[in-house]
Amino acid sequence: MKITVRVKPNAKKNEVRKINDFYYEIKVSVAPEKGKANKKVIELLSKELKIPKSKINLIRGETSREKIFEIDDS
């Protein structure tokens, strides 16, 4: 399964908003440097979807605000 995530870095607090089954808006309180924001997004997605972080892979948009993640749901 693939999901699209719109990331808003440097927010006041971490927040996950589900728009539909395949699109999320995620606010993270960390800066988008050296992959810190991407790691935080994966951590928040893991909690939201109740799956291990190892099952979430960033496949496109490493330096973009719009990212595509592949979820290994097997």
Contact map, one row per residue, 1 for C-alpha under 8 A:
11100000000000000000000000000000000000000000000000000000000000000000011110
11110000000000000000010000000000000000000000000000000000000000000001111000
11111000000000000000111100000000000000000000000000000000000000000001111000
01111100000000000000011100000000000000000000000000000000000000000111100000
00111110000000000000001111000000000000000000000000000000000000001111100000
00011111000000000000001111000000000000000000000000000000000000001110000000
00001111100000000000000011110000000000001000000000000000000000001110000000
00000111111000000000000011110000000000000000000000000000000000001000000000
00000011111000000000000000111111000010000000000000000000000000000000000000
00000001111100000000000000111111000000000000000000000000000000000000000000
00000001111111000000000000111100000000000000000000000000000000000000000000
00000000011111000000000000011000000000000000000000000000000000000000000000
00000000001111100000000000111000000000000000000000000000000000000000000000
00000000001111110000000001111000000000000000000000000000000000000000000000
00000000000011111000000001110000000000000000000000000000000000000000000000
00000000000001111100000111100000000000000001100100000000000000000000000000
00000000000000111110000111000000000000000000000000000000000000000000000000
00000000000000011111101110000000000000000000000000000000000000000000000000
00000000000000001111111110000000000000000000000000000000000000000000000000
00000000000000000111111100000000000000000000000000000000000000000000000000
00100000000000000111111000000000000000000000000000000000000000000000000000
01110000000000000011111100000000000000000000000000000000000000000000000000
00111100000000000111111110000000000000000000000000000000000000000000000000
00111100000000011111011111000000000000000000000000000000000000000000000000
00001111000000011110001111100000000000000000000000000000000000000000000000
00001111000001111000000111110000000000001000000000000000000000000000000000
00000011111011110000000011111000000000000000000000000000000000000000000000
00000011111111100000000001111100000010011000000000000000000000000000000000
00000000111111000000000000111110000000000000000000000000000000000000000000
00000000111000000000000000011111000110010000000000000000000000000000000000
00000000110000000000000000001111100110000000000000000000000000000000000000
00000000110000000000000000000111111111000000000000000000000000000000000000
00000000000000000000000000000011111110000000000000000000000000000000000000
00000000000000000000000000000001111100000000000000000000000000000000000000
00000000000000000000000000000001111111100000000000000000000001000000000000
00000000000000000000000000000111111111110000000000000000000000000000000000
00000000100000000000000000010111101111111000000000000000000000000000000000
00000000000000000000000000000001001111111100000000000000000001000000000000
00000000000000000000000000000000001111111110000000000000000000000000000000
00000000000000000000000000010100000111111111000000000000000000000000000000
00000010000000000000000001010000000011111111100000000000000000000000000000
00000000000000000000000000000000000001111111110000001001000000000000000000
00000000000000000000000000000000000000111111111000001000000000000000000000
00000000000000010000000000000000000000011111111100000000000000000000000000
00000000000000010000000000000000000000001111111111001000000000000000000000
00000000000000000000000000000000000000000111111111111001000000000000000000
00000000000000000000000000000000000000000011111111100000000000000000000000
00000000000000010000000000000000000000000001111111000000000000000000000000
00000000000000000000000000000000000000000000111111100000000000000000000000
00000000000000000000000000000000000000000000111111110000000000000000000000
00000000000000000000000000000000000000000000011011111010000000000000000000
00000000000000000000000000000000000000000000010001111111000000000000000000
00000000000000000000000000000000000000000110110000111111000000000000000000
00000000000000000000000000000000000000000000000000011111100000000000000000
00000000000000000000000000000000000000000000000000111111100000000000001110
00000000000000000000000000000000000000000100010000011111110000000000111100
00000000000000000000000000000000000000000000000000000111111000000000111000
00000000000000000000000000000000000000000000000000000001111111000011110000
00000000000000000000000000000000000000000000000000000000111111000011110000
00000000000000000000000000000000000000000000000000000000011111000011100000
00000000000000000000000000000000000000000000000000000000011111111111000000
00000000000000000000000000000000001001000000000000000000011111110010000000
00000000000000000000000000000000000000000000000000000000000011111000000000
00000000000000000000000000000000000000000000000000000000000011111110000000
00001111000000000000000000000000000000000000000000000000000010111110000000
00011110000000000000000000000000000000000000000000000000000010011111000000
00011110000000000000000000000000000000000000000000000000011111011111100000
01111000000000000000000000000000000000000000000000000000011110000111110000
01111000000000000000000000000000000000000000000000000001111100000011111000
11100000000000000000000000000000000000000000000000000001111000000001111100
11100000000000000000000000000000000000000000000000000011100000000000111110
10000000000000000000000000000000000000000000000000000011000000000000011111
10000000000000000000000000000000000000000000000000000010000000000000001111
00000000000000000000000000000000000000000000000000000000000000000000000111
